[in-house]
Amino acid sequence: MYIHAATKVFAFWAVEIAKRWDNDDLPKVKQQVDYVVGRLQEFATDPNIEVQERVSTPVTVVVHFTHDGQRRRTL
């Protein structure tokens, strides 16, 4: 349950940042993404398989989003 809630809070924050995007926000965004992914990945090795499943999707989406954003900046 907390994994789902944390993902929603992160998504809300990301949308708000995107609405008023300034390139000066980039370091803060990278720091927060790294923090969220790091904390979520701690649950990837949980003995409960259901917890592992719940955390795999948000981590994959955030990492994909981050890599896609980096790729777009270099184009």
Buried (B, 14 or more C-beta within 10 A) or exposed (E): EEBEEBBEEBBEEBEEBEEEEEEEEEEEBEEBBEEBBEEBEEBEEBEEEEBEEBBBEBBEEBBEEBEEEEEEEEE
